[in-house]
Amino acid sequence: MNCPICIVAPLSLGSLESSLSSQNCARCGGNWIPGAQYWKWLENQGENLPEVDAQTSDLPISEPTAHLDCPECKWRMVKYMVGRGTGFSLDHCHSCKGIWLDKNEWEVLRKRNLHDDLNSMLTEFWQSEALKEERRKRFERINQTKFGAEDYAEIKRIRDWLEGHDKKHELLAYLTDDDPLNV
């Protein structure tokens, strides 16, 4: 079985966790997890670990843009956004149910306690939430460019203040009136 990234590099037997075997690529550092292996490992994990908030990661992750073919059965794999501030996707084979993770992706998932949620990441709900997150980030960047970072931070602060105010509507009317003191 060869690496779906390097194409010619063979995958060698390894493990990501003590009871989770995988196939690893020595050249690019990617990992292939057979679907049955992951499910077996997951069943033995007990409770789902609580997610850890996103922090800056010093682990470099390179996200290939091309679609990959499954190293096991050669079907085209589908990219699934991980979301939750990770900035990368995992590749899943719908035929044999295996998962490809690029270099350092397992480590990032492990640090965030998302490594036991790979099955959830493949659901429509998770993907919908990840897409919403991406859209929010995109609008944040657009608004920061439009208003400038300092003004955008200030308008967000004002908006948050207004949201919890009992006279929100009156305050908004005052702000949007061209001459609020004209009687």
PyMOL CGO cylinders between C-alpha atoms (Angstrom):
from pymol import cmd
from pymol.cgo import CYLINDER

trace = [
    CYLINDER, 0.00, 0.00, 0.00, 1.43, 3.39, -1.04, 0.3, 1, 1, 1, 1, 1, 1,
    CYLINDER, 1.43, 3.39, -1.04, 1.01, 6.88, 0.37, 0.3, 1, 1, 1, 1, 1, 1,
    CYLINDER, 1.01, 6.88, 0.37, -1.83, 8.85, -1.30, 0.3, 1, 1, 1, 1, 1, 1,
    CYLINDER, -1.83, 8.85, -1.30, 0.29, 12.04, -1.13, 0.3, 1, 1, 1, 1, 1, 1,
    CYLINDER, 0.29, 12.04, -1.13, 3.70, 10.74, -2.24, 0.3, 1, 1, 1, 1, 1, 1,
    CYLINDER, 3.70, 10.74, -2.24, 2.15, 8.08, -4.54, 0.3, 1, 1, 1, 1, 1, 1,
    CYLINDER, 2.15, 8.08, -4.54, 5.33, 5.95, -4.74, 0.3, 1, 1, 1, 1, 1, 1,
    CYLINDER, 5.33, 5.95, -4.74, 6.32, 5.87, -1.05, 0.3, 1, 1, 1, 1, 1, 1,
    CYLINDER, 6.32, 5.87, -1.05, 5.17, 2.70, 0.71, 0.3, 1, 1, 1, 1, 1, 1,
    CYLINDER, 5.17, 2.70, 0.71, 3.22, 2.94, 3.95, 0.3, 1, 1, 1, 1, 1, 1,
    CYLINDER, 3.22, 2.94, 3.95, 4.67, 1.05, 6.90, 0.3, 1, 1, 1, 1, 1, 1,
    CYLINDER, 4.67, 1.05, 6.90, 2.91, -0.39, 9.92, 0.3, 1, 1, 1, 1, 1, 1,
    CYLINDER, 2.91, -0.39, 9.92, 2.89, 1.89, 12.94, 0.3, 1, 1, 1, 1, 1, 1,
    CYLINDER, 2.89, 1.89, 12.94, 0.56, 3.18, 15.61, 0.3, 1, 1, 1, 1, 1, 1,
    CYLINDER, 0.56, 3.18, 15.61, -0.91, 6.51, 16.64, 0.3, 1, 1, 1, 1, 1, 1,
    CYLINDER, -0.91, 6.51, 16.64, -1.94, 5.30, 20.10, 0.3, 1, 1, 1, 1, 1, 1,
    CYLINDER, -1.94, 5.30, 20.10, -1.06, 2.19, 22.07, 0.3, 1, 1, 1, 1, 1, 1,
    CYLINDER, -1.06, 2.19, 22.07, -4.04, 0.27, 20.68, 0.3, 1, 1, 1, 1, 1, 1,
    CYLINDER, -4.04, 0.27, 20.68, -4.60, 2.17, 17.42, 0.3, 1, 1, 1, 1, 1, 1,
    CYLINDER, -4.60, 2.17, 17.42, -2.54, 0.78, 14.57, 0.3, 1, 1, 1, 1, 1, 1,
    CYLINDER, -2.54, 0.78, 14.57, -2.02, 2.82, 11.43, 0.3, 1, 1, 1, 1, 1, 1,
    CYLINDER, -2.02, 2.82, 11.43, 0.01, 2.90, 8.26, 0.3, 1, 1, 1, 1, 1, 1,
    CYLINDER, 0.01, 2.90, 8.26, 2.59, 5.68, 8.19, 0.3, 1, 1, 1, 1, 1, 1,
    CYLINDER, 2.59, 5.68, 8.19, 4.51, 7.40, 5.41, 0.3, 1, 1, 1, 1, 1, 1,
    CYLINDER, 4.51, 7.40, 5.41, 8.16, 8.03, 6.30, 0.3, 1, 1, 1, 1, 1, 1,
    CYLINDER, 8.16, 8.03, 6.30, 8.47, 10.60, 3.49, 0.3, 1, 1, 1, 1, 1, 1,
    CYLINDER, 8.47, 10.60, 3.49, 5.56, 13.02, 4.21, 0.3, 1, 1, 1, 1, 1, 1,
    CYLINDER, 5.56, 13.02, 4.21, 4.62, 11.96, 7.76, 0.3, 1, 1, 1, 1, 1, 1,
    CYLINDER, 4.62, 11.96, 7.76, 0.98, 11.18, 6.89, 0.3, 1, 1, 1, 1, 1, 1,
    CYLINDER, 0.98, 11.18, 6.89, -1.07, 8.45, 8.57, 0.3, 1, 1, 1, 1, 1, 1,
    CYLINDER, -1.07, 8.45, 8.57, -3.65, 6.02, 7.21, 0.3, 1, 1, 1, 1, 1, 1,
    CYLINDER, -3.65, 6.02, 7.21, -6.14, 4.71, 9.75, 0.3, 1, 1, 1, 1, 1, 1,
    CYLINDER, -6.14, 4.71, 9.75, -8.22, 1.75, 8.56, 0.3, 1, 1, 1, 1, 1, 1,
    CYLINDER, -8.22, 1.75, 8.56, -11.86, 2.37, 9.45, 0.3, 1, 1, 1, 1, 1, 1,
    CYLINDER, -11.86, 2.37, 9.45, -12.29, -0.87, 11.40, 0.3, 1, 1, 1, 1, 1, 1,
    CYLINDER, -12.29, -0.87, 11.40, -9.16, -0.13, 13.44, 0.3, 1, 1, 1, 1, 1, 1,
    CYLINDER, -9.16, -0.13, 13.44, -10.45, 3.30, 14.45, 0.3, 1, 1, 1, 1, 1, 1,
    CYLINDER, -10.45, 3.30, 14.45, -13.89, 1.99, 15.46, 0.3, 1, 1, 1, 1, 1, 1,
    CYLINDER, -13.89, 1.99, 15.46, -12.32, -0.81, 17.50, 0.3, 1, 1, 1, 1, 1, 1,
    CYLINDER, -12.32, -0.81, 17.50, -10.01, 1.68, 19.24, 0.3, 1, 1, 1, 1, 1, 1,
    CYLINDER, -10.01, 1.68, 19.24, -12.90, 4.11, 19.84, 0.3, 1, 1, 1, 1, 1, 1,
    CYLINDER, -12.90, 4.11, 19.84, -15.07, 1.43, 21.46, 0.3, 1, 1, 1, 1, 1, 1,
    CYLINDER, -15.07, 1.43, 21.46, -12.29, 0.75, 23.99, 0.3, 1, 1, 1, 1, 1, 1,
    CYLINDER, -12.29, 0.75, 23.99, -11.85, 4.43, 24.88, 0.3, 1, 1, 1, 1, 1, 1,
    CYLINDER, -11.85, 4.43, 24.88, -14.88, 4.72, 27.13, 0.3, 1, 1, 1, 1, 1, 1,
    CYLINDER, -14.88, 4.72, 27.13, -16.23, 8.24, 27.55, 0.3, 1, 1, 1, 1, 1, 1,
    CYLINDER, -16.23, 8.24, 27.55, -15.71, 10.89, 24.91, 0.3, 1, 1, 1, 1, 1, 1,
    CYLINDER, -15.71, 10.89, 24.91, -13.09, 13.33, 26.22, 0.3, 1, 1, 1, 1, 1, 1,
    CYLINDER, -13.09, 13.33, 26.22, -14.14, 16.98, 26.63, 0.3, 1, 1, 1, 1, 1, 1,
    CYLINDER, -14.14, 16.98, 26.63, -12.86, 19.27, 23.90, 0.3, 1, 1, 1, 1, 1, 1,
    CYLINDER, -12.86, 19.27, 23.90, -9.95, 21.55, 24.79, 0.3, 1, 1, 1, 1, 1, 1,
    CYLINDER, -9.95, 21.55, 24.79, -10.17, 25.16, 23.57, 0.3, 1, 1, 1, 1, 1, 1,
    CYLINDER, -10.17, 25.16, 23.57, -8.07, 26.14, 20.57, 0.3, 1, 1, 1, 1, 1, 1,
    CYLINDER, -8.07, 26.14, 20.57, -4.59, 27.39, 21.30, 0.3, 1, 1, 1, 1, 1, 1,
    CYLINDER, -4.59, 27.39, 21.30, -1.80, 28.38, 19.00, 0.3, 1, 1, 1, 1, 1, 1,
    CYLINDER, -1.80, 28.38, 19.00, -0.12, 25.24, 17.73, 0.3, 1, 1, 1, 1, 1, 1,
    CYLINDER, -0.12, 25.24, 17.73, 3.54, 25.15, 16.86, 0.3, 1, 1, 1, 1, 1, 1,
    CYLINDER, 3.54, 25.15, 16.86, 3.02, 22.05, 14.75, 0.3, 1, 1, 1, 1, 1, 1,
    CYLINDER, 3.02, 22.05, 14.75, 3.19, 22.82, 11.02, 0.3, 1, 1, 1, 1, 1, 1,
    CYLINDER, 3.19, 22.82, 11.02, 0.35, 21.42, 8.95, 0.3, 1, 1, 1, 1, 1, 1,
    CYLINDER, 0.35, 21.42, 8.95, 0.33, 21.44, 5.17, 0.3, 1, 1, 1, 1, 1, 1,
    CYLINDER, 0.33, 21.44, 5.17, -3.12, 20.91, 3.72, 0.3, 1, 1, 1, 1, 1, 1,
    CYLINDER, -3.12, 20.91, 3.72, -3.00, 19.40, 0.20, 0.3, 1, 1, 1, 1, 1, 1,
    CYLINDER, -3.00, 19.40, 0.20, -5.65, 20.91, -2.04, 0.3, 1, 1, 1, 1, 1, 1,
    CYLINDER, -5.65, 20.91, -2.04, -5.86, 17.98, -4.45, 0.3, 1, 1, 1, 1, 1, 1,
    CYLINDER, -5.86, 17.98, -4.45, -8.30, 15.17, -3.82, 0.3, 1, 1, 1, 1, 1, 1,
    CYLINDER, -8.30, 15.17, -3.82, -6.59, 11.96, -2.81, 0.3, 1, 1, 1, 1, 1, 1,
    CYLINDER, -6.59, 11.96, -2.81, -7.20, 8.37, -3.80, 0.3, 1, 1, 1, 1, 1, 1,
    CYLINDER, -7.20, 8.37, -3.80, -7.60, 5.84, -1.01, 0.3, 1, 1, 1, 1, 1, 1,
    CYLINDER, -7.60, 5.84, -1.01, -4.37, 3.90, -0.46, 0.3, 1, 1, 1, 1, 1, 1,
    CYLINDER, -4.37, 3.90, -0.46, -6.36, 0.79, 0.45, 0.3, 1, 1, 1, 1, 1, 1,
    CYLINDER, -6.36, 0.79, 0.45, -9.10, 0.50, -2.21, 0.3, 1, 1, 1, 1, 1, 1,
    CYLINDER, -9.10, 0.50, -2.21, -8.18, 3.34, -4.65, 0.3, 1, 1, 1, 1, 1, 1,
    CYLINDER, -8.18, 3.34, -4.65, -11.55, 5.14, -4.38, 0.3, 1, 1, 1, 1, 1, 1,
    CYLINDER, -11.55, 5.14, -4.38, -11.46, 8.92, -4.41, 0.3, 1, 1, 1, 1, 1, 1,
    CYLINDER, -11.46, 8.92, -4.41, -11.50, 10.18, -0.83, 0.3, 1, 1, 1, 1, 1, 1,
    CYLINDER, -11.50, 10.18, -0.83, -13.72, 13.04, 0.36, 0.3, 1, 1, 1, 1, 1, 1,
    CYLINDER, -13.72, 13.04, 0.36, -12.39, 15.97, 2.38, 0.3, 1, 1, 1, 1, 1, 1,
    CYLINDER, -12.39, 15.97, 2.38, -14.16, 16.74, 5.66, 0.3, 1, 1, 1, 1, 1, 1,
    CYLINDER, -14.16, 16.74, 5.66, -13.47, 19.98, 7.50, 0.3, 1, 1, 1, 1, 1, 1,
    CYLINDER, -13.47, 19.98, 7.50, -12.38, 19.46, 11.07, 0.3, 1, 1, 1, 1, 1, 1,
    CYLINDER, -12.38, 19.46, 11.07, -13.36, 22.99, 12.11, 0.3, 1, 1, 1, 1, 1, 1,
    CYLINDER, -13.36, 22.99, 12.11, -13.07, 24.04, 15.75, 0.3, 1, 1, 1, 1, 1, 1,
    CYLINDER, -13.07, 24.04, 15.75, -10.25, 26.42, 14.83, 0.3, 1, 1, 1, 1, 1, 1,
    CYLINDER, -10.25, 26.42, 14.83, -7.95, 23.72, 13.48, 0.3, 1, 1, 1, 1, 1, 1,
    CYLINDER, -7.95, 23.72, 13.48, -7.77, 24.99, 9.90, 0.3, 1, 1, 1, 1, 1, 1,
    CYLINDER, -7.77, 24.99, 9.90, -7.46, 21.60, 8.24, 0.3, 1, 1, 1, 1, 1, 1,
    CYLINDER, -7.46, 21.60, 8.24, -9.51, 18.75, 6.77, 0.3, 1, 1, 1, 1, 1, 1,
    CYLINDER, -9.51, 18.75, 6.77, -9.28, 15.01, 7.00, 0.3, 1, 1, 1, 1, 1, 1,
    CYLINDER, -9.28, 15.01, 7.00, -9.71, 12.69, 4.02, 0.3, 1, 1, 1, 1, 1, 1,
    CYLINDER, -9.71, 12.69, 4.02, -12.22, 9.84, 4.29, 0.3, 1, 1, 1, 1, 1, 1,
    CYLINDER, -12.22, 9.84, 4.29, -12.87, 6.90, 2.01, 0.3, 1, 1, 1, 1, 1, 1,
    CYLINDER, -12.87, 6.90, 2.01, -16.57, 6.12, 1.69, 0.3, 1, 1, 1, 1, 1, 1,
    CYLINDER, -16.57, 6.12, 1.69, -15.79, 2.66, 0.34, 0.3, 1, 1, 1, 1, 1, 1,
    CYLINDER, -15.79, 2.66, 0.34, -13.48, 1.12, 2.96, 0.3, 1, 1, 1, 1, 1, 1,
    CYLINDER, -13.48, 1.12, 2.96, -14.15, 3.77, 5.68, 0.3, 1, 1, 1, 1, 1, 1,
    CYLINDER, -14.15, 3.77, 5.68, -10.46, 4.56, 6.22, 0.3, 1, 1, 1, 1, 1, 1,
    CYLINDER, -10.46, 4.56, 6.22, -9.16, 8.01, 7.16, 0.3, 1, 1, 1, 1, 1, 1,
    CYLINDER, -9.16, 8.01, 7.16, -6.04, 9.81, 5.94, 0.3, 1, 1, 1, 1, 1, 1,
    CYLINDER, -6.04, 9.81, 5.94, -4.42, 12.38, 8.22, 0.3, 1, 1, 1, 1, 1, 1,
    CYLINDER, -4.42, 12.38, 8.22, -1.59, 14.59, 7.01, 0.3, 1, 1, 1, 1, 1, 1,
    CYLINDER, -1.59, 14.59, 7.01, 1.54, 15.15, 9.09, 0.3, 1, 1, 1, 1, 1, 1,
    CYLINDER, 1.54, 15.15, 9.09, 0.84, 16.49, 12.61, 0.3, 1, 1, 1, 1, 1, 1,
    CYLINDER, 0.84, 16.49, 12.61, -2.95, 16.42, 12.20, 0.3, 1, 1, 1, 1, 1, 1,
    CYLINDER, -2.95, 16.42, 12.20, -3.37, 13.55, 14.69, 0.3, 1, 1, 1, 1, 1, 1,
    CYLINDER, -3.37, 13.55, 14.69, -1.18, 15.41, 17.18, 0.3, 1, 1, 1, 1, 1, 1,
    CYLINDER, -1.18, 15.41, 17.18, -3.32, 18.56, 16.88, 0.3, 1, 1, 1, 1, 1, 1,
    CYLINDER, -3.32, 18.56, 16.88, -6.52, 16.52, 17.24, 0.3, 1, 1, 1, 1, 1, 1,
    CYLINDER, -6.52, 16.52, 17.24, -5.01, 14.74, 20.25, 0.3, 1, 1, 1, 1, 1, 1,
    CYLINDER, -5.01, 14.74, 20.25, -4.06, 18.01, 21.99, 0.3, 1, 1, 1, 1, 1, 1,
    CYLINDER, -4.06, 18.01, 21.99, -7.61, 19.27, 21.53, 0.3, 1, 1, 1, 1, 1, 1,
    CYLINDER, -7.61, 19.27, 21.53, -9.25, 15.95, 22.52, 0.3, 1, 1, 1, 1, 1, 1,
    CYLINDER, -9.25, 15.95, 22.52, -10.84, 15.80, 19.07, 0.3, 1, 1, 1, 1, 1, 1,
    CYLINDER, -10.84, 15.80, 19.07, -9.07, 12.55, 18.16, 0.3, 1, 1, 1, 1, 1, 1,
    CYLINDER, -9.07, 12.55, 18.16, -12.03, 10.60, 19.55, 0.3, 1, 1, 1, 1, 1, 1,
    CYLINDER, -12.03, 10.60, 19.55, -14.49, 12.55, 17.37, 0.3, 1, 1, 1, 1, 1, 1,
    CYLINDER, -14.49, 12.55, 17.37, -13.38, 11.53, 13.86, 0.3, 1, 1, 1, 1, 1, 1,
    CYLINDER, -13.38, 11.53, 13.86, -16.66, 9.66, 13.32, 0.3, 1, 1, 1, 1, 1, 1,
    CYLINDER, -16.66, 9.66, 13.32, -18.63, 12.78, 14.33, 0.3, 1, 1, 1, 1, 1, 1,
    CYLINDER, -18.63, 12.78, 14.33, -16.62, 14.90, 11.90, 0.3, 1, 1, 1, 1, 1, 1,
    CYLINDER, -16.62, 14.90, 11.90, -18.08, 12.86, 9.06, 0.3, 1, 1, 1, 1, 1, 1,
    CYLINDER, -18.08, 12.86, 9.06, -21.66, 13.86, 9.92, 0.3, 1, 1, 1, 1, 1, 1,
    CYLINDER, -21.66, 13.86, 9.92, -23.76, 16.48, 8.19, 0.3, 1, 1, 1, 1, 1, 1,
    CYLINDER, -23.76, 16.48, 8.19, -24.24, 18.37, 11.46, 0.3, 1, 1, 1, 1, 1, 1,
    CYLINDER, -24.24, 18.37, 11.46, -20.49, 18.66, 12.15, 0.3, 1, 1, 1, 1, 1, 1,
    CYLINDER, -20.49, 18.66, 12.15, -19.79, 19.74, 8.58, 0.3, 1, 1, 1, 1, 1, 1,
    CYLINDER, -19.79, 19.74, 8.58, -22.57, 22.33, 8.74, 0.3, 1, 1, 1, 1, 1, 1,
    CYLINDER, -22.57, 22.33, 8.74, -21.07, 23.78, 11.93, 0.3, 1, 1, 1, 1, 1, 1,
    CYLINDER, -21.07, 23.78, 11.93, -17.56, 23.77, 10.44, 0.3, 1, 1, 1, 1, 1, 1,
    CYLINDER, -17.56, 23.77, 10.44, -18.86, 25.59, 7.36, 0.3, 1, 1, 1, 1, 1, 1,
    CYLINDER, -18.86, 25.59, 7.36, -20.57, 28.22, 9.54, 0.3, 1, 1, 1, 1, 1, 1,
    CYLINDER, -20.57, 28.22, 9.54, -17.28, 28.69, 11.38, 0.3, 1, 1, 1, 1, 1, 1,
    CYLINDER, -17.28, 28.69, 11.38, -15.43, 29.20, 8.08, 0.3, 1, 1, 1, 1, 1, 1,
    CYLINDER, -15.43, 29.20, 8.08, -18.03, 31.75, 6.94, 0.3, 1, 1, 1, 1, 1, 1,
    CYLINDER, -18.03, 31.75, 6.94, -17.76, 33.65, 10.24, 0.3, 1, 1, 1, 1, 1, 1,
    CYLINDER, -17.76, 33.65, 10.24, -13.98, 33.81, 9.87, 0.3, 1, 1, 1, 1, 1, 1,
    CYLINDER, -13.98, 33.81, 9.87, -14.31, 35.03, 6.29, 0.3, 1, 1, 1, 1, 1, 1,
    CYLINDER, -14.31, 35.03, 6.29, -16.74, 37.79, 7.32, 0.3, 1, 1, 1, 1, 1, 1,
    CYLINDER, -16.74, 37.79, 7.32, -14.41, 38.73, 10.19, 0.3, 1, 1, 1, 1, 1, 1,
    CYLINDER, -14.41, 38.73, 10.19, -11.55, 39.20, 7.69, 0.3, 1, 1, 1, 1, 1, 1,
    CYLINDER, -11.55, 39.20, 7.69, -13.78, 41.16, 5.29, 0.3, 1, 1, 1, 1, 1, 1,
    CYLINDER, -13.78, 41.16, 5.29, -15.00, 43.47, 8.06, 0.3, 1, 1, 1, 1, 1, 1,
    CYLINDER, -15.00, 43.47, 8.06, -11.50, 43.98, 9.45, 0.3, 1, 1, 1, 1, 1, 1,
    CYLINDER, -11.50, 43.98, 9.45, -10.35, 45.01, 6.00, 0.3, 1, 1, 1, 1, 1, 1,
    CYLINDER, -10.35, 45.01, 6.00, -13.38, 47.24, 5.46, 0.3, 1, 1, 1, 1, 1, 1,
    CYLINDER, -13.38, 47.24, 5.46, -13.30, 49.06, 8.83, 0.3, 1, 1, 1, 1, 1, 1,
    CYLINDER, -13.30, 49.06, 8.83, -9.69, 48.61, 9.92, 0.3, 1, 1, 1, 1, 1, 1,
    CYLINDER, -9.69, 48.61, 9.92, -8.69, 46.39, 12.85, 0.3, 1, 1, 1, 1, 1, 1,
    CYLINDER, -8.69, 46.39, 12.85, -9.05, 49.07, 15.55, 0.3, 1, 1, 1, 1, 1, 1,
    CYLINDER, -9.05, 49.07, 15.55, -12.45, 50.37, 14.41, 0.3, 1, 1, 1, 1, 1, 1,
    CYLINDER, -12.45, 50.37, 14.41, -13.73, 46.85, 13.91, 0.3, 1, 1, 1, 1, 1, 1,
    CYLINDER, -13.73, 46.85, 13.91, -12.72, 45.86, 17.45, 0.3, 1, 1, 1, 1, 1, 1,
    CYLINDER, -12.72, 45.86, 17.45, -14.50, 48.97, 18.78, 0.3, 1, 1, 1, 1, 1, 1,
    CYLINDER, -14.50, 48.97, 18.78, -17.73, 48.38, 16.84, 0.3, 1, 1, 1, 1, 1, 1,
    CYLINDER, -17.73, 48.38, 16.84, -17.77, 44.77, 18.08, 0.3, 1, 1, 1, 1, 1, 1,
    CYLINDER, -17.77, 44.77, 18.08, -17.34, 46.01, 21.65, 0.3, 1, 1, 1, 1, 1, 1,
    CYLINDER, -17.34, 46.01, 21.65, -20.22, 48.47, 21.20, 0.3, 1, 1, 1, 1, 1, 1,
    CYLINDER, -20.22, 48.47, 21.20, -22.40, 45.80, 19.62, 0.3, 1, 1, 1, 1, 1, 1,
    CYLINDER, -22.40, 45.80, 19.62, -21.77, 43.43, 22.54, 0.3, 1, 1, 1, 1, 1, 1,
    CYLINDER, -21.77, 43.43, 22.54, -22.64, 46.23, 24.98, 0.3, 1, 1, 1, 1, 1, 1,
    CYLINDER, -22.64, 46.23, 24.98, -25.87, 47.01, 23.09, 0.3, 1, 1, 1, 1, 1, 1,
    CYLINDER, -25.87, 47.01, 23.09, -26.91, 43.34, 22.94, 0.3, 1, 1, 1, 1, 1, 1,
    CYLINDER, -26.91, 43.34, 22.94, -27.33, 43.13, 26.69, 0.3, 1, 1, 1, 1, 1, 1,
    CYLINDER, -27.33, 43.13, 26.69, -28.78, 46.59, 27.21, 0.3, 1, 1, 1, 1, 1, 1,
    CYLINDER, -28.78, 46.59, 27.21, -32.44, 46.95, 28.22, 0.3, 1, 1, 1, 1, 1, 1,
    CYLINDER, -32.44, 46.95, 28.22, -32.77, 50.12, 26.09, 0.3, 1, 1, 1, 1, 1, 1,
    CYLINDER, -32.77, 50.12, 26.09, -31.13, 48.62, 23.03, 0.3, 1, 1, 1, 1, 1, 1,
    CYLINDER, -31.13, 48.62, 23.03, -33.78, 49.77, 20.53, 0.3, 1, 1, 1, 1, 1, 1,
    CYLINDER, -33.78, 49.77, 20.53, -33.87, 53.34, 21.83, 0.3, 1, 1, 1, 1, 1, 1,
    CYLINDER, -33.87, 53.34, 21.83, -30.08, 53.54, 21.73, 0.3, 1, 1, 1, 1, 1, 1,
    CYLINDER, -30.08, 53.54, 21.73, -29.99, 52.22, 18.16, 0.3, 1, 1, 1, 1, 1, 1,
    CYLINDER, -29.99, 52.22, 18.16, -32.66, 54.73, 17.12, 0.3, 1, 1, 1, 1, 1, 1,
    CYLINDER, -32.66, 54.73, 17.12, -30.61, 57.53, 18.67, 0.3, 1, 1, 1, 1, 1, 1,
    CYLINDER, -30.61, 57.53, 18.67, -27.46, 56.38, 16.87, 0.3, 1, 1, 1, 1, 1, 1,
    CYLINDER, -27.46, 56.38, 16.87, -29.12, 56.08, 13.47, 0.3, 1, 1, 1, 1, 1, 1,
    CYLINDER, -29.12, 56.08, 13.47, -31.04, 59.36, 13.63, 0.3, 1, 1, 1, 1, 1, 1,
    CYLINDER, -31.04, 59.36, 13.63, -29.21, 62.08, 11.65, 0.3, 1, 1, 1, 1, 1, 1,
    CYLINDER, -29.21, 62.08, 11.65, -30.24, 64.72, 14.20, 0.3, 1, 1, 1, 1, 1, 1,
    CYLINDER, -30.24, 64.72, 14.20, -31.47, 63.05, 17.40, 0.3, 1, 1, 1, 1, 1, 1,
    CYLINDER, -31.47, 63.05, 17.40, -31.69, 66.36, 19.28, 0.3, 1, 1, 1, 1, 1, 1,
    CYLINDER, -31.69, 66.36, 19.28, -33.99, 68.01, 16.74, 0.3, 1, 1, 1, 1, 1, 1,
    CYLINDER, -33.99, 68.01, 16.74, -37.41, 68.30, 18.33, 0.3, 1, 1, 1, 1, 1, 1,
]
cmd.load_cgo(trace, "trace")
